[in-house]
Amino acid sequence: MPRFYFDIHDEEWNRDTTGHEFSNLDDAIAQAKRTLPAMALDHLPQNGDHHTVTVLVTDEDGRPVYTATLSFNGLLLGR
């Protein structure tokens, strides 16, 4: 089975050096889509109302094959 790596950008890049095996690219993309919202919930902005988390999926040869970004933007409305 092919191995895919999930690098995460959450104010800095965190490289995935282990990777995960999936039967195909579609399964790896589905995992990336599930992972991103879960990570965003754990990392809501503490000092502001804007935060972005990105996942970059690469294949066994280090080639980027998929990327997704989730953004949080809050706005305090007048009272």
N, C-alpha and C positions, 0 to 999 in steps of 0.2 A: 504494500500500500504506500502511496506517496505521503511524504511528510511536508507539513506546512508550518510556517512560523508566524506568530502573531506579535508584532512589535506594537507597543502602545505608546502614544504621545499624550501625556497628562502633565503639562508644563515642562516636561523633559522627556526624551526618548528612553524607553525601557525595552531593551532588545530581548527577544525570546531566543535563547540559545538551545533550548530543548526541542521545541516543536511538538506537533501532534500528528498522528497518522489518521488520514481520512481516506475513504474509498475513492473520492473524486473531489474536484474543485468545488462543485456545488455544495457538498457537505461541509467543506471548510468555510465557505462563504456563509452558510447558515449558522455555523458556530460563531463566526465573527459578529453577525447580526444579533445573536443572543448575548454575547459577551459585552458588547458596547453599552447597552442600557444598564446592565447590572453594574458595570464599573462606574458609570456616571452617577448612579444612586449613592455609591459609596464615597464619591468625591465631589459632593456639591460644594459650590464656592463658599468659603468661610469669610473672605474679606472683599466682598463685592457681589455683583449680580450677574457675572458673565463667566462662563467656563466652557471649554471645549475639550473633548476627548476624541482621539483618532486611533483607529486600528489600521495597520498596514500588514497585509498578508503576503508573505513571500513563499516561493516554492523551494524545493530542495537545492536548486541551483542559485538561490538568492535573488531570483527575479521577482519583482512586484507583480502580483496577480489580482489584487483587490485592495481597495481602501474604502473606509467609511468614517464619517465624522458625525458626532452628536454634539450639539451646542445647547447650553442652558443660558437663557437671558431673562433676567428678572427686571421689573420696572415698578418702583413704588409710585402709585398714583396719588394725586392730590386728595386730601381728606375733606 
